[in-house]
Amino acid sequence: MGEHAQKRLIRKIDLERFLATVAPQPNPQVHLEQYTVAEQIAANMLFIAAYANDDVVGKSVLDLGCGTGRLALGASFVGAKEVVGIDIDRSAIQTASENKKKTGLSNVQWVLGDISTVAGCFDTVLQNPPFGVQTREADRAFLVKALEVGKSVYSLHSHPQVDVRLIKQLKASQGYLQVQASPFLERFIAQHGGSVKAVYAMVMTIPKMFDFHTKPKHDFVIDMYLIKRNEP
């Protein structure tokens, strides 16, 4: 299927439908901040990476903290040459394996382990790291590893502040709007050999999943960072 996908432009609606078939985390762990990336956000991420920047089709792709494999399998569906997904949670990897079998995509490999064990070089890293709500700055280790092994990095992070007006603008748009980078994240990325090329804001909606959630669902803004590793 991966080779077939390379020969044609995947419509975003078809990509979203495919991503919706990828089962989410069955038993999410609060300390790992296991929120499955919504299919609309995953589709926007893959569309920008694949068709605006040529970073997926025919490329080697790594999904750091892959969860049940939505980004990894989406990359394969769009036409990645080879994909590796790694996660520390055994149940997530088991679900990812079931999702792979269900989709029939053969060029995706799963690794059960900590992201610190990843080595090698990938064309592109896709990641939906923990936002650091439960463990402060939990996303930093993901950025460091991504810049160590990837040439291009697409990484989701929490928006610096609650912005109700931006949420309304995003819901009335194509699903994302370009915004300014967080100065702190931009400095951190520069310190680890990367350059922020663009930041896209999107709306993330999560249902009530844990006891501390007080609403049936919660809308908030997340930012997707497009980062390029600086060449020596």
Secondary structure as UniProt FT lines:
FT   HELIX           2..6
FT   HELIX           12..20
FT   HELIX           30..32
FT   HELIX           39..47
FT   HELIX           48..52
FT   TURN            57..58
FT   STRAND          60..64
FT   TURN            67..68
FT   HELIX           70..78
FT   STRAND          82..87
FT   HELIX           90..103
FT   STRAND          108..112
FT   HELIX           115..117
FT   STRAND          122..127
FT   TURN            136..138
FT   HELIX           139..149
FT   STRAND          150..158
FT   HELIX           164..171
FT   STRAND          177..178
FT   HELIX           183..191
FT   TURN            192..193
FT   STRAND          194..207
FT   TURN            211..212
FT   STRAND          217..229
//
